[in-house]
Amino acid sequence: MASSRSNTLLVQQAKSALEQMKYEVAQELGIQIPQDGYYGYMATRDTGAIGGHITRRLIQIAEQQLSGSTGNFRRM
């Protein structure tokens, strides 16, 4: 059984929040995001680190929302 993957956002309003999070995480990690939007020259390790940290942060936000506390995270 073949599975298909899609990068389509289920909530379109989340796009700007995810973009902002990407830049925040990259800055925290000391990784420069290309201004022209072309990631082809970036190291896979760097793009993977950004994606991994975003995933961790999103999981933390979801866990806090499910537990009823907001902590230091903004609600999306």
Predicted model as a PDB file, atoms N, CA, C, CB and O in Angstrom, pLDDT in the B-factor column:
MODEL        1                                                                  
ATOM      1  N   MET A   1       0.837  -1.174   0.000  1.00 52.00           N  
ATOM      2  CA  MET A   1       0.000   0.000   0.000  1.00 52.00           C  
ATOM      3  C   MET A   1       0.890   1.248   0.000  1.00 52.00           C  
ATOM      4  CB  MET A   1      -0.957  -0.008   1.218  1.00 52.00           C  
ATOM      5  O   MET A   1       1.689   1.435   0.918  1.00 52.00           O  
ATOM      6  N   ALA A   2       0.765   2.061  -0.972  1.00 57.00           N  
ATOM      7  CA  ALA A   2       1.585   3.263  -1.100  1.00 57.00           C  
ATOM      8  C   ALA A   2       0.920   4.420  -0.370  1.00 57.00           C  
ATOM      9  CB  ALA A   2       1.814   3.619  -2.586  1.00 57.00           C  
ATOM     10  O   ALA A   2      -0.293   4.612  -0.447  1.00 57.00           O  
ATOM     11  N   SER A   3       1.739   5.181   0.335  1.00 59.00           N  
ATOM     12  CA  SER A   3       1.199   6.358   1.010  1.00 59.00           C  
ATOM     13  C   SER A   3       1.699   7.602   0.294  1.00 59.00           C  
ATOM     14  CB  SER A   3       1.603   6.383   2.514  1.00 59.00           C  
ATOM     15  O   SER A   3       2.829   7.652  -0.191  1.00 59.00           O  
ATOM     16  N   SER A   4       0.846   8.585   0.242  1.00 66.00           N  
ATOM     17  CA  SER A   4       1.271   9.839  -0.379  1.00 66.00           C  
ATOM     18  C   SER A   4       1.416  10.883   0.712  1.00 66.00           C  
ATOM     19  CB  SER A   4       0.259  10.310  -1.474  1.00 66.00           C  
ATOM     20  O   SER A   4       0.642  10.911   1.668  1.00 66.00           O  
ATOM     21  N   ARG A   5       2.405  11.731   0.562  1.00 67.00           N  
ATOM     22  CA  ARG A   5       2.642  12.792   1.532  1.00 67.00           C  
ATOM     23  C   ARG A   5       2.331  14.115   0.878  1.00 67.00           C  
ATOM     24  CB  ARG A   5       4.098  12.764   2.061  1.00 67.00           C  
ATOM     25  O   ARG A   5       2.465  14.288  -0.333  1.00 67.00           O  
ATOM     26  N   SER A   6       1.917  15.031   1.704  1.00 70.00           N  
ATOM     27  CA  SER A   6       1.587  16.347   1.198  1.00 70.00           C  
ATOM     28  C   SER A   6       2.058  17.395   2.201  1.00 70.00           C  
ATOM     29  CB  SER A   6       0.066  16.474   0.933  1.00 70.00           C  
ATOM     30  O   SER A   6       1.941  17.203   3.411  1.00 70.00           O  
ATOM     31  N   ASN A   7       2.578  18.475   1.706  1.00 74.00           N  
ATOM     32  CA  ASN A   7       2.982  19.577   2.563  1.00 74.00           C  
ATOM     33  C   ASN A   7       1.890  20.642   2.636  1.00 74.00           C  
ATOM     34  CB  ASN A   7       4.287  20.190   2.060  1.00 74.00           C  
ATOM     35  O   ASN A   7       2.152  21.779   3.026  1.00 74.00           O  
ATOM     36  N   THR A   8       0.680  20.273   2.262  1.00 80.00           N  
ATOM     37  CA  THR A   8      -0.429  21.202   2.289  1.00 80.00           C  
ATOM     38  C   THR A   8      -0.833  21.478   3.732  1.00 80.00           C  
ATOM     39  CB  THR A   8      -1.616  20.655   1.485  1.00 80.00           C  
ATOM     40  O   THR A   8      -1.054  20.553   4.513  1.00 80.00           O  
ATOM     41  N   LEU A   9      -0.926  22.752   4.074  1.00 76.00           N  
ATOM     42  CA  LEU A   9      -1.342  23.134   5.414  1.00 76.00           C  
ATOM     43  C   LEU A   9      -2.838  22.900   5.566  1.00 76.00           C  
ATOM     44  CB  LEU A   9      -0.987  24.609   5.704  1.00 76.00           C  
ATOM     45  O   LEU A   9      -3.623  23.242   4.681  1.00 76.00           O  
ATOM     46  N   LEU A  10      -3.222  22.322   6.679  1.00 83.00           N  
ATOM     47  CA  LEU A  10      -4.638  22.118   6.962  1.00 83.00           C  
ATOM     48  C   LEU A  10      -5.289  23.415   7.428  1.00 83.00           C  
ATOM     49  CB  LEU A  10      -4.822  21.025   8.019  1.00 83.00           C  
ATOM     50  O   LEU A  10      -6.470  23.654   7.173  1.00 83.00           O  
ATOM     51  N   VAL A  11      -4.514  24.243   8.107  1.00 84.00           N  
ATOM     52  CA  VAL A  11      -5.004  25.537   8.579  1.00 84.00           C  
ATOM     53  C   VAL A  11      -4.148  26.603   7.911  1.00 84.00           C  
ATOM     54  CB  VAL A  11      -4.949  25.650  10.158  1.00 84.00           C  
ATOM     55  O   VAL A  11      -3.014  26.839   8.328  1.00 84.00           O  
ATOM     56  N   GLN A  12      -4.677  27.242   6.889  1.00 82.00           N  
ATOM     57  CA  GLN A  12      -3.903  28.206   6.105  1.00 82.00           C  
ATOM     58  C   GLN A  12      -3.409  29.391   6.943  1.00 82.00           C  
ATOM     59  CB  GLN A  12      -4.743  28.716   4.950  1.00 82.00           C  
ATOM     60  O   GLN A  12      -2.357  29.961   6.651  1.00 82.00           O  
ATOM     61  N   GLN A  13      -4.167  29.762   7.986  1.00 84.00           N  
ATOM     62  CA  GLN A  13      -3.762  30.882   8.830  1.00 84.00           C  
ATOM     63  C   GLN A  13      -2.487  30.573   9.607  1.00 84.00           C  
ATOM     64  CB  GLN A  13      -4.881  31.242   9.795  1.00 84.00           C  
ATOM     65  O   GLN A  13      -1.852  31.491  10.126  1.00 84.00           O  
ATOM     66  N   ALA A  14      -2.104  29.324   9.698  1.00 87.00           N  
ATOM     67  CA  ALA A  14      -0.906  28.937  10.443  1.00 87.00           C  
ATOM     68  C   ALA A  14       0.377  29.191   9.649  1.00 87.00           C  
ATOM     69  CB  ALA A  14      -0.987  27.469  10.830  1.00 87.00           C  
ATOM     70  O   ALA A  14       1.472  29.128  10.208  1.00 87.00           O  
ATOM     71  N   LYS A  15       0.252  29.473   8.373  1.00 88.00           N  
ATOM     72  CA  LYS A  15       1.438  29.632   7.522  1.00 88.00           C  
ATOM     73  C   LYS A  15       2.382  30.713   8.043  1.00 88.00           C  
ATOM     74  CB  LYS A  15       1.016  29.966   6.097  1.00 88.00           C  
ATOM     75  O   LYS A  15       3.587  30.483   8.151  1.00 88.00           O  
ATOM     76  N   SER A  16       1.847  31.879   8.363  1.00 90.00           N  
ATOM     77  CA  SER A  16       2.722  32.968   8.817  1.00 90.00           C  
ATOM     78  C   SER A  16       3.347  32.637  10.172  1.00 90.00           C  
ATOM     79  CB  SER A  16       1.935  34.291   8.909  1.00 90.00           C  
ATOM     80  O   SER A  16       4.502  32.985  10.418  1.00 90.00           O  
ATOM     81  N   ALA A  17       2.598  31.968  11.052  1.00 91.00           N  
ATOM     82  CA  ALA A  17       3.148  31.593  12.353  1.00 91.00           C  
ATOM     83  C   ALA A  17       4.273  30.576  12.187  1.00 91.00           C  
ATOM     84  CB  ALA A  17       2.045  31.023  13.262  1.00 91.00           C  
ATOM     85  O   ALA A  17       5.278  30.648  12.894  1.00 91.00           O  
ATOM     86  N   LEU A  18       4.116  29.636  11.268  1.00 91.00           N  
ATOM     87  CA  LEU A  18       5.165  28.644  11.021  1.00 91.00           C  
ATOM     88  C   LEU A  18       6.394  29.289  10.388  1.00 91.00           C  
ATOM     89  CB  LEU A  18       4.637  27.522  10.118  1.00 91.00           C  
ATOM     90  O   LEU A  18       7.523  28.922  10.714  1.00 91.00           O  
ATOM     91  N   GLU A  19       6.186  30.237   9.494  1.00 91.00           N  
ATOM     92  CA  GLU A  19       7.312  30.960   8.886  1.00 91.00           C  
ATOM     93  C   GLU A  19       8.084  31.722   9.962  1.00 91.00           C  
ATOM     94  CB  GLU A  19       6.811  31.937   7.785  1.00 91.00           C  
ATOM     95  O   GLU A  19       9.315  31.694   9.993  1.00 91.00           O  
ATOM     96  N   GLN A  20       7.350  32.401  10.839  1.00 93.00           N  
ATOM     97  CA  GLN A  20       8.003  33.155  11.910  1.00 93.00           C  
ATOM     98  C   GLN A  20       8.782  32.210  12.816  1.00 93.00           C  
ATOM     99  CB  GLN A  20       6.966  33.953  12.730  1.00 93.00           C  
ATOM    100  O   GLN A  20       9.904  32.513  13.220  1.00 93.00           O  
ATOM    101  N   MET A  21       8.182  31.058  13.136  1.00 94.00           N  
ATOM    102  CA  MET A  21       8.841  30.080  13.998  1.00 94.00           C  
ATOM    103  C   MET A  21      10.124  29.576  13.343  1.00 94.00           C  
ATOM    104  CB  MET A  21       7.895  28.901  14.305  1.00 94.00           C  
ATOM    105  O   MET A  21      11.128  29.360  14.022  1.00 94.00           O  
ATOM    106  N   LYS A  22      10.092  29.389  12.029  1.00 94.00           N  
ATOM    107  CA  LYS A  22      11.278  28.923  11.307  1.00 94.00           C  
ATOM    108  C   LYS A  22      12.429  29.921  11.464  1.00 94.00           C  
ATOM    109  CB  LYS A  22      10.952  28.713   9.809  1.00 94.00           C  
ATOM    110  O   LYS A  22      13.567  29.525  11.712  1.00 94.00           O  
ATOM    111  N   TYR A  23      12.134  31.197  11.321  1.00 94.00           N  
ATOM    112  CA  TYR A  23      13.179  32.211  11.451  1.00 94.00           C  
ATOM    113  C   TYR A  23      13.669  32.326  12.895  1.00 94.00           C  
ATOM    114  CB  TYR A  23      12.662  33.567  10.963  1.00 94.00           C  
ATOM    115  O   TYR A  23      14.861  32.517  13.134  1.00 94.00           O  
ATOM    116  N   GLU A  24      12.745  32.209  13.864  1.00 95.00           N  
ATOM    117  CA  GLU A  24      13.142  32.268  15.266  1.00 95.00           C  
ATOM    118  C   GLU A  24      14.071  31.109  15.629  1.00 95.00           C  
ATOM    119  CB  GLU A  24      11.904  32.253  16.167  1.00 95.00           C  
ATOM    120  O   GLU A  24      15.095  31.305  16.283  1.00 95.00           O  
ATOM    121  N   VAL A  25      13.706  29.908  15.201  1.00 96.00           N  
ATOM    122  CA  VAL A  25      14.512  28.729  15.505  1.00 96.00           C  
ATOM    123  C   VAL A  25      15.875  28.835  14.829  1.00 96.00           C  
ATOM    124  CB  VAL A  25      13.787  27.442  15.058  1.00 96.00           C  
ATOM    125  O   VAL A  25      16.899  28.534  15.442  1.00 96.00           O  
ATOM    126  N   ALA A  26      15.889  29.258  13.584  1.00 96.00           N  
ATOM    127  CA  ALA A  26      17.159  29.398  12.862  1.00 96.00           C  
ATOM    128  C   ALA A  26      18.063  30.396  13.577  1.00 96.00           C  
ATOM    129  CB  ALA A  26      16.913  29.847  11.401  1.00 96.00           C  
ATOM    130  O   ALA A  26      19.265  30.166  13.711  1.00 96.00           O  
ATOM    131  N   GLN A  27      17.490  31.495  14.032  1.00 95.00           N  
ATOM    132  CA  GLN A  27      18.284  32.497  14.743  1.00 95.00           C  
ATOM    133  C   GLN A  27      18.830  31.919  16.042  1.00 95.00           C  
ATOM    134  CB  GLN A  27      17.441  33.755  15.031  1.00 95.00           C  
ATOM    135  O   GLN A  27      19.997  32.127  16.371  1.00 95.00           O  
ATOM    136  N   GLU A  28      17.991  31.189  16.786  1.00 96.00           N  
ATOM    137  CA  GLU A  28      18.442  30.572  18.031  1.00 96.00           C  
ATOM    138  C   GLU A  28      19.595  29.602  17.796  1.00 96.00           C  
ATOM    139  CB  GLU A  28      17.286  29.847  18.705  1.00 96.00           C  
ATOM    140  O   GLU A  28      20.496  29.485  18.626  1.00 96.00           O  
ATOM    141  N   LEU A  29      19.560  28.903  16.652  1.00 96.00           N  
ATOM    142  CA  LEU A  29      20.594  27.925  16.330  1.00 96.00           C  
ATOM    143  C   LEU A  29      21.803  28.552  15.633  1.00 96.00           C  
ATOM    144  CB  LEU A  29      20.014  26.838  15.457  1.00 96.00           C  
ATOM    145  O   LEU A  29      22.809  27.880  15.407  1.00 96.00           O  
ATOM    146  N   GLY A  30      21.705  29.835  15.295  1.00 96.00           N  
ATOM    147  CA  GLY A  30      22.798  30.509  14.604  1.00 96.00           C  
ATOM    148  C   GLY A  30      22.910  30.120  13.140  1.00 96.00           C  
ATOM    149  O   GLY A  30      23.998  30.138  12.564  1.00 96.00           O  
ATOM    150  N   ILE A  31      21.773  29.767  12.539  1.00 95.00           N  
ATOM    151  CA  ILE A  31      21.747  29.352  11.135  1.00 95.00           C  
ATOM    152  C   ILE A  31      21.134  30.482  10.312  1.00 95.00           C  
ATOM    153  CB  ILE A  31      20.941  28.017  10.946  1.00 95.00           C  
ATOM    154  O   ILE A  31      20.070  31.001  10.647  1.00 95.00           O  
ATOM    155  N   GLN A  32      21.813  30.849   9.244  1.00 93.00           N  
ATOM    156  CA  GLN A  32      21.341  31.916   8.356  1.00 93.00           C  
ATOM    157  C   GLN A  32      20.396  31.332   7.314  1.00 93.00           C  
ATOM    158  CB  GLN A  32      22.534  32.634   7.668  1.00 93.00           C  
ATOM    159  O   GLN A  32      20.768  30.412   6.586  1.00 93.00           O  
ATOM    160  N   ILE A  33      19.178  31.860   7.237  1.00 92.00           N  
ATOM    161  CA  ILE A  33      18.204  31.430   6.225  1.00 92.00           C  
ATOM    162  C   ILE A  33      18.429  32.290   4.984  1.00 92.00           C  
ATOM    163  CB  ILE A  33      16.711  31.559   6.753  1.00 92.00           C  
ATOM    164  O   ILE A  33      18.548  33.510   5.095  1.00 92.00           O  
ATOM    165  N   PRO A  34      18.489  31.672   3.807  1.00 91.00           N  
ATOM    166  CA  PRO A  34      18.717  32.448   2.576  1.00 91.00           C  
ATOM    167  C   PRO A  34      17.607  33.466   2.330  1.00 91.00           C  
ATOM    168  CB  PRO A  34      18.827  31.509   1.372  1.00 91.00           C  
ATOM    169  O   PRO A  34      16.425  33.134   2.413  1.00 91.00           O  
ATOM    170  N   GLN A  35      17.986  34.688   2.033  1.00 89.00           N  
ATOM    171  CA  GLN A  35      17.015  35.750   1.787  1.00 89.00           C  
ATOM    172  C   GLN A  35      16.218  35.522   0.508  1.00 89.00           C  
ATOM    173  CB  GLN A  35      17.719  37.085   1.716  1.00 89.00           C  
ATOM    174  O   GLN A  35      15.082  35.981   0.391  1.00 89.00           O  
ATOM    175  N   ASP A  36      16.816  34.811  -0.453  1.00 91.00           N  
ATOM    176  CA  ASP A  36      16.118  34.586  -1.721  1.00 91.00           C  
ATOM    177  C   ASP A  36      15.161  33.391  -1.664  1.00 91.00           C  
ATOM    178  CB  ASP A  36      17.129  34.374  -2.832  1.00 91.00           C  
ATOM    179  O   ASP A  36      14.459  33.113  -2.636  1.00 91.00           O  
ATOM    180  N   GLY A  37      15.133  32.687  -0.531  1.00 84.00           N  
ATOM    181  CA  GLY A  37      14.210  31.571  -0.375  1.00 84.00           C  
ATOM    182  C   GLY A  37      14.691  30.252  -0.958  1.00 84.00           C  
ATOM    183  O   GLY A  37      13.985  29.248  -0.878  1.00 84.00           O  
ATOM    184  N   TYR A  38      15.884  30.242  -1.544  1.00 91.00           N  
ATOM    185  CA  TYR A  38      16.432  29.010  -2.124  1.00 91.00           C  
ATOM    186  C   TYR A  38      17.292  28.307  -1.092  1.00 91.00           C  
ATOM    187  CB  TYR A  38      17.257  29.311  -3.404  1.00 91.00           C  
ATOM    188  O   TYR A  38      18.311  28.836  -0.648  1.00 91.00           O  
ATOM    189  N   TYR A  39      16.866  27.100  -0.712  1.00 89.00           N  
ATOM    190  CA  TYR A  39      17.548  26.355   0.338  1.00 89.00           C  
ATOM    191  C   TYR A  39      18.559  25.345  -0.214  1.00 89.00           C  
ATOM    192  CB  TYR A  39      16.531  25.638   1.195  1.00 89.00           C  
ATOM    193  O   TYR A  39      19.152  24.589   0.555  1.00 89.00           O  
ATOM    194  N   GLY A  40      18.758  25.324  -1.501  1.00 91.00           N  
ATOM    195  CA  GLY A  40      19.624  24.336  -2.131  1.00 91.00           C  
ATOM    196  C   GLY A  40      21.076  24.382  -1.702  1.00 91.00           C  
ATOM    197  O   GLY A  40      21.783  23.379  -1.799  1.00 91.00           O  
ATOM    198  N   TYR A  41      21.528  25.523  -1.233  1.00 92.00           N  
ATOM    199  CA  TYR A  41      22.921  25.643  -0.810  1.00 92.00           C  
ATOM    200  C   TYR A  41      23.105  25.421   0.687  1.00 92.00           C  
ATOM    201  CB  TYR A  41      23.452  26.999  -1.187  1.00 92.00           C  
ATOM    202  O   TYR A  41      24.229  25.446   1.189  1.00 92.00           O  
ATOM    203  N   MET A  42      22.002  25.205   1.395  1.00 93.00           N  
ATOM    204  CA  MET A  42      22.105  24.969   2.840  1.00 93.00           C  
ATOM    205  C   MET A  42      22.465  23.519   3.114  1.00 93.00           C  
ATOM    206  CB  MET A  42      20.785  25.331   3.550  1.00 93.00           C  
ATOM    207  O   MET A  42      22.089  22.624   2.358  1.00 93.00           O  
ATOM    208  N   ALA A  43      23.186  23.295   4.184  1.00 95.00           N  
ATOM    209  CA  ALA A  43      23.542  21.938   4.585  1.00 95.00           C  
ATOM    210  C   ALA A  43      22.286  21.217   5.081  1.00 95.00           C  
ATOM    211  CB  ALA A  43      24.647  21.953   5.689  1.00 95.00           C  
ATOM    212  O   ALA A  43      21.447  21.800   5.769  1.00 95.00           O  
ATOM    213  N   THR A  44      22.180  19.964   4.723  1.00 95.00           N  
ATOM    214  CA  THR A  44      21.049  19.153   5.166  1.00 95.00           C  
ATOM    215  C   THR A  44      20.972  19.122   6.682  1.00 95.00           C  
ATOM    216  CB  THR A  44      21.157  17.729   4.613  1.00 95.00           C  
ATOM    217  O   THR A  44      19.881  19.125   7.253  1.00 95.00           O  
ATOM    218  N   ARG A  45      22.111  19.091   7.328  1.00 96.00           N  
ATOM    219  CA  ARG A  45      22.154  19.085   8.794  1.00 96.00           C  
ATOM    220  C   ARG A  45      21.464  20.336   9.356  1.00 96.00           C  
ATOM    221  CB  ARG A  45      23.623  19.008   9.295  1.00 96.00           C  
ATOM    222  O   ARG A  45      20.735  20.251  10.344  1.00 96.00           O  
ATOM    223  N   ASP A  46      21.691  21.483   8.735  1.00 95.00           N  
ATOM    224  CA  ASP A  46      21.081  22.728   9.212  1.00 95.00           C  
ATOM    225  C   ASP A  46      19.573  22.741   9.003  1.00 95.00           C  
ATOM    226  CB  ASP A  46      21.704  23.921   8.506  1.00 95.00           C  
ATOM    227  O   ASP A  46      18.826  23.085   9.919  1.00 95.00           O  
ATOM    228  N   THR A  47      19.118  22.370   7.814  1.00 94.00           N  
ATOM    229  CA  THR A  47      17.679  22.365   7.563  1.00 94.00           C  
ATOM    230  C   THR A  47      16.990  21.329   8.445  1.00 94.00           C  
ATOM    231  CB  THR A  47      17.389  22.082   6.076  1.00 94.00           C  
ATOM    232  O   THR A  47      15.876  21.560   8.915  1.00 94.00           O  
ATOM    233  N   GLY A  48      17.637  20.195   8.672  1.00 95.00           N  
ATOM    234  CA  GLY A  48      17.079  19.172   9.553  1.00 95.00           C  
ATOM    235  C   GLY A  48      17.001  19.637  10.989  1.00 95.00           C  
ATOM    236  O   GLY A  48      16.041  19.329  11.695  1.00 95.00           O  
ATOM    237  N   ALA A  49      18.011  20.379  11.426  1.00 96.00           N  
ATOM    238  CA  ALA A  49      18.010  20.908  12.794  1.00 96.00           C  
ATOM    239  C   ALA A  49      16.866  21.894  12.983  1.00 96.00           C  
ATOM    240  CB  ALA A  49      19.357  21.588  13.116  1.00 96.00           C  
ATOM    241  O   ALA A  49      16.187  21.877  14.010  1.00 96.00           O  
ATOM    242  N   ILE A  50      16.654  22.748  11.995  1.00 95.00           N  
ATOM    243  CA  ILE A  50      15.552  23.712  12.080  1.00 95.00           C  
ATOM    244  C   ILE A  50      14.219  22.966  12.151  1.00 95.00           C  
ATOM    245  CB  ILE A  50      15.569  24.684  10.862  1.00 95.00           C  
ATOM    246  O   ILE A  50      13.387  23.257  13.011  1.00 95.00           O  
ATOM    247  N   GLY A  51      14.020  22.015  11.256  1.00 95.00           N  
ATOM    248  CA  GLY A  51      12.776  21.249  11.243  1.00 95.00           C  
ATOM    249  C   GLY A  51      12.561  20.464  12.524  1.00 95.00           C  
ATOM    250  O   GLY A  51      11.440  20.398  13.029  1.00 95.00           O  
ATOM    251  N   GLY A  52      13.611  19.873  13.052  1.00 96.00           N  
ATOM    252  CA  GLY A  52      13.503  19.112  14.289  1.00 96.00           C  
ATOM    253  C   GLY A  52      13.130  19.977  15.473  1.00 96.00           C  
ATOM    254  O   GLY A  52      12.305  19.581  16.296  1.00 96.00           O  
ATOM    255  N   HIS A  53      13.727  21.155  15.571  1.00 96.00           N  
ATOM    256  CA  HIS A  53      13.416  22.066  16.674  1.00 96.00           C  
ATOM    257  C   HIS A  53      11.991  22.613  16.550  1.00 96.00           C  
ATOM    258  CB  HIS A  53      14.427  23.226  16.710  1.00 96.00           C  
ATOM    259  O   HIS A  53      11.299  22.786  17.553  1.00 96.00           O  
ATOM    260  N   ILE A  54      11.559  22.883  15.313  1.00 96.00           N  
ATOM    261  CA  ILE A  54      10.180  23.336  15.113  1.00 96.00           C  
ATOM    262  C   ILE A  54       9.213  22.251  15.572  1.00 96.00           C  
ATOM    263  CB  ILE A  54       9.925  23.697  13.624  1.00 96.00           C  
ATOM    264  O   ILE A  54       8.227  22.542  16.249  1.00 96.00           O  
ATOM    265  N   THR A  55       9.491  21.004  15.206  1.00 96.00           N  
ATOM    266  CA  THR A  55       8.620  19.892  15.595  1.00 96.00           C  
ATOM    267  C   THR A  55       8.553  19.775  17.109  1.00 96.00           C  
ATOM    268  CB  THR A  55       9.116  18.570  14.982  1.00 96.00           C  
ATOM    269  O   THR A  55       7.467  19.612  17.666  1.00 96.00           O  
ATOM    270  N   ARG A  56       9.696  19.856  17.784  1.00 96.00           N  
ATOM    271  CA  ARG A  56       9.711  19.785  19.241  1.00 96.00           C  
ATOM    272  C   ARG A  56       8.886  20.909  19.857  1.00 96.00           C  
ATOM    273  CB  ARG A  56      11.145  19.844  19.760  1.00 96.00           C  
ATOM    274  O   ARG A  56       8.123  20.692  20.798  1.00 96.00           O  
ATOM    275  N   ARG A  57       9.050  22.109  19.314  1.00 95.00           N  
ATOM    276  CA  ARG A  57       8.325  23.256  19.848  1.00 95.00           C  
ATOM    277  C   ARG A  57       6.821  23.094  19.635  1.00 95.00           C  
ATOM    278  CB  ARG A  57       8.817  24.552  19.193  1.00 95.00           C  
ATOM    279  O   ARG A  57       6.033  23.403  20.529  1.00 95.00           O  
ATOM    280  N   LEU A  58       6.420  22.614  18.465  1.00 94.00           N  
ATOM    281  CA  LEU A  58       4.994  22.408  18.200  1.00 94.00           C  
ATOM    282  C   LEU A  58       4.401  21.348  19.123  1.00 94.00           C  
ATOM    283  CB  LEU A  58       4.778  22.005  16.741  1.00 94.00           C  
ATOM    284  O   LEU A  58       3.260  21.477  19.567  1.00 94.00           O  
ATOM    285  N   ILE A  59       5.165  20.310  19.411  1.00 96.00           N  
ATOM    286  CA  ILE A  59       4.700  19.272  20.336  1.00 96.00           C  
ATOM    287  C   ILE A  59       4.543  19.854  21.736  1.00 96.00           C  
ATOM    288  CB  ILE A  59       5.682  18.073  20.357  1.00 96.00           C  
ATOM    289  O   ILE A  59       3.567  19.555  22.424  1.00 96.00           O  
ATOM    290  N   GLN A  60       5.493  20.681  22.164  1.00 95.00           N  
ATOM    291  CA  GLN A  60       5.391  21.317  23.479  1.00 95.00           C  
ATOM    292  C   GLN A  60       4.148  22.195  23.562  1.00 95.00           C  
ATOM    293  CB  GLN A  60       6.648  22.151  23.772  1.00 95.00           C  
ATOM    294  O   GLN A  60       3.431  22.170  24.562  1.00 95.00           O  
ATOM    295  N   ILE A  61       3.896  22.968  22.512  1.00 92.00           N  
ATOM    296  CA  ILE A  61       2.720  23.842  22.485  1.00 92.00           C  
ATOM    297  C   ILE A  61       1.450  22.999  22.574  1.00 92.00           C  
ATOM    298  CB  ILE A  61       2.706  24.713  21.197  1.00 92.00           C  
ATOM    299  O   ILE A  61       0.547  23.322  23.346  1.00 92.00           O  
ATOM    300  N   ALA A  62       1.374  21.928  21.797  1.00 93.00           N  
ATOM    301  CA  ALA A  62       0.190  21.061  21.809  1.00 93.00           C  
ATOM    302  C   ALA A  62       0.001  20.409  23.170  1.00 93.00           C  
ATOM    303  CB  ALA A  62       0.303  19.984  20.726  1.00 93.00           C  
ATOM    304  O   ALA A  62      -1.123  20.339  23.667  1.00 93.00           O  
ATOM    305  N   GLU A  63       1.076  19.933  23.780  1.00 94.00           N  
ATOM    306  CA  GLU A  63       0.974  19.311  25.101  1.00 94.00           C  
ATOM    307  C   GLU A  63       0.462  20.308  26.133  1.00 94.00           C  
ATOM    308  CB  GLU A  63       2.336  18.751  25.538  1.00 94.00           C  
ATOM    309  O   GLU A  63      -0.366  19.965  26.976  1.00 94.00           O  
ATOM    310  N   GLN A  64       0.953  21.542  26.066  1.00 93.00           N  
ATOM    311  CA  GLN A  64       0.505  22.553  27.017  1.00 93.00           C  
ATOM    312  C   GLN A  64      -0.952  22.915  26.796  1.00 93.00           C  
ATOM    313  CB  GLN A  64       1.369  23.796  26.912  1.00 93.00           C  
ATOM    314  O   GLN A  64      -1.697  23.112  27.755  1.00 93.00           O  
ATOM    315  N   GLN A  65      -1.361  23.002  25.546  1.00 92.00           N  
ATOM    316  CA  GLN A  65      -2.757  23.313  25.267  1.00 92.00           C  
ATOM    317  C   GLN A  65      -3.668  22.181  25.721  1.00 92.00           C  
ATOM    318  CB  GLN A  65      -2.956  23.584  23.779  1.00 92.00           C  
ATOM    319  O   GLN A  65      -4.760  22.430  26.233  1.00 92.00           O  
ATOM    320  N   LEU A  66      -3.231  20.950  25.539  1.00 93.00           N  
ATOM    321  CA  LEU A  66      -4.039  19.808  25.969  1.00 93.00           C  
ATOM    322  C   LEU A  66      -4.139  19.721  27.486  1.00 93.00           C  
ATOM    323  CB  LEU A  66      -3.457  18.517  25.419  1.00 93.00           C  
ATOM    324  O   LEU A  66      -5.149  19.272  28.027  1.00 93.00           O  
ATOM    325  N   SER A  67      -3.087  20.153  28.160  1.00 91.00           N  
ATOM    326  CA  SER A  67      -3.114  20.103  29.634  1.00 91.00           C  
ATOM    327  C   SER A  67      -3.817  21.311  30.229  1.00 91.00           C  
ATOM    328  CB  SER A  67      -1.694  20.015  30.188  1.00 91.00           C  
ATOM    329  O   SER A  67      -4.056  21.350  31.436  1.00 91.00           O  
ATOM    330  N   GLY A  68      -4.150  22.292  29.410  1.00 85.00           N  
ATOM    331  CA  GLY A  68      -4.874  23.465  29.883  1.00 85.00           C  
ATOM    332  C   GLY A  68      -4.018  24.611  30.345  1.00 85.00           C  
ATOM    333  O   GLY A  68      -4.545  25.632  30.787  1.00 85.00           O  
ATOM    334  N   SER A  69      -2.693  24.473  30.257  1.00 67.00           N  
ATOM    335  CA  SER A  69      -1.822  25.583  30.667  1.00 67.00           C  
ATOM    336  C   SER A  69      -1.160  26.172  29.442  1.00 67.00           C  
ATOM    337  CB  SER A  69      -0.753  25.116  31.692  1.00 67.00           C  
ATOM    338  O   SER A  69      -0.893  25.464  28.470  1.00 67.00           O  
ATOM    339  N   THR A  70      -0.894  27.466  29.486  1.00 57.00           N  
ATOM    340  CA  THR A  70      -0.286  28.131  28.339  1.00 57.00           C  
ATOM    341  C   THR A  70       1.214  28.293  28.495  1.00 57.00           C  
ATOM    342  CB  THR A  70      -0.921  29.479  28.125  1.00 57.00           C  
ATOM    343  O   THR A  70       1.908  28.420  27.487  1.00 57.00           O  
ATOM    344  N   GLY A  71       1.747  28.296  29.703  1.00 57.00           N  
ATOM    345  CA  GLY A  71       3.197  28.441  29.889  1.00 57.00           C  
ATOM    346  C   GLY A  71       3.714  29.691  29.218  1.00 57.00           C  
ATOM    347  O   GLY A  71       3.088  30.749  29.292  1.00 57.00           O  
ATOM    348  N   ASN A  72       4.876  29.573  28.549  1.00 57.00           N  
ATOM    349  CA  ASN A  72       5.491  30.710  27.875  1.00 57.00           C  
ATOM    350  C   ASN A  72       5.140  30.782  26.396  1.00 57.00           C  
ATOM    351  CB  ASN A  72       6.982  30.649  28.033  1.00 57.00           C  
ATOM    352  O   ASN A  72       5.662  31.639  25.683  1.00 57.00           O  
ATOM    353  N   PHE A  73       4.271  29.904  25.924  1.00 53.00           N  
ATOM    354  CA  PHE A  73       3.972  29.853  24.496  1.00 53.00           C  
ATOM    355  C   PHE A  73       2.695  30.597  24.178  1.00 53.00           C  
ATOM    356  CB  PHE A  73       3.863  28.414  24.024  1.00 53.00           C  
ATOM    357  O   PHE A  73       1.749  30.621  24.965  1.00 53.00           O  
ATOM    358  N   ARG A  74       2.690  31.206  23.001  1.00 53.00           N  
ATOM    359  CA  ARG A  74       1.501  31.883  22.515  1.00 53.00           C  
ATOM    360  C   ARG A  74       0.538  30.864  21.939  1.00 53.00           C  
ATOM    361  CB  ARG A  74       1.863  32.946  21.465  1.00 53.00           C  
ATOM    362  O   ARG A  74       0.955  29.876  21.333  1.00 53.00           O  
ATOM    363  N   ARG A  75      -0.729  31.099  22.126  1.00 47.00           N  
ATOM    364  CA  ARG A  75      -1.726  30.231  21.491  1.00 47.00           C  
ATOM    365  C   ARG A  75      -1.856  30.628  20.041  1.00 47.00           C  
ATOM    366  CB  ARG A  75      -3.103  30.317  22.211  1.00 47.00           C  
ATOM    367  O   ARG A  75      -1.867  31.816  19.718  1.00 47.00           O  
ATOM    368  N   MET A  76      -1.954  29.662  19.178  1.00 44.00           N  
ATOM    369  CA  MET A  76      -2.046  29.942  17.735  1.00 44.00           C  
ATOM    370  C   MET A  76      -3.475  29.941  17.293  1.00 44.00           C  
ATOM    371  CB  MET A  76      -1.252  28.923  16.920  1.00 44.00           C  
ATOM    372  O   MET A  76      -3.757  30.156  16.114  1.00 44.00           O  
TER     373      MET A  76                                                      
ENDMDL                                                                          
END                                                                             
